[in-house]
Amino acid sequence: MKKGYFDLPLHNGDAPSWLFKRMEKLARYLSLAIIEFFGIEEYLKRLSDPIWFQSFGCLLGFDWHSSGLTTTTTGAII
C-alpha cells in the first residue's frame, strides 16, 4: 500500500466570485454526467476518495495547492 502526505499551505480569503460561479456550473454538469453514466453510488464513492476529490476540485479550476479547495469544491457541488 502506498502511503504519503500532502503539505498544503493555508491561505486567507475567498475564491473570486467569477471563478466560483464557473465552478458551480461545471460541477453541476460534470456531476450529472457521472451520475448518468455510472450511477449515484459510484458518484458518492468517487467523492469520498480524497485523491479523486482533490482532482475534481482542480478540474473545476481551483488552485491545486490551495487550502480552501475542500470547502470551495463542496460548496460548488451543493
N, C-alpha and C positions, 0 to 999 in steps of 0.2 A: 504494500500500500504506500502510495506517495504521500508525503507529509510536507508541509511548508507553512509559510505565513506571509501575510501582506503587511507592508509598512506604509500606511497611508497617512498623509499629512491632514491636519484639521484646518478647515477654512471657515471663516465667518461670512455671514451674509446669505442672500437668497439667490436662487437661479434667476437669471434675467427673464422677465415676463414673456418676451418674444420667443425665447428658447422653450420655456415651459409649455406655452400654447402649442408649439410644434411637437414637443414630446408627447403631449396628451393625444394629439391627433394620430401620430404614428403608433403610439402604444395601443390605441383603440383598434386600428386596422390590423396590426400585427397579431394582437391577442385574438381578434375574431378569426383571422386566418388559421392560427394554430389550433384554436378550438374546433373550427370547421373540419380541418384535415386530420387532427389527432385526438380530439375529444377533450372535454373539460378536465378529466382525471389526469391526462398527460400534461395539460397546461399547468395545473396546480403542482404536479410533480416537478416540472421544469422550474417553476417559480421558487420552489423550495430548495433548489440546488444553488448554493452561493456563487459558484463559478458561472453558471448559466445566467443567474440574475445580474451579476456584475456585467457580463457581456451584453445582456439585454439593455441595461442602462446605458452602456457605451453606444450601442446601436441606435438608441433614441437620441443620442447626440450629447449626452452629459460627459464631462471630462472623466476619464477612466480612473484617475487617482484622487478625485475629489471626495471629501469626507461626507458630503451630502447626497451621494449617489443613491443610497438605500432609501432615504426618505423622499427624495425627489422622484425616483422611479416608482415607488409605491404610490405617491400622490398622483403621478401621471396615469397609473393604471386604474385607479379607483374612479 
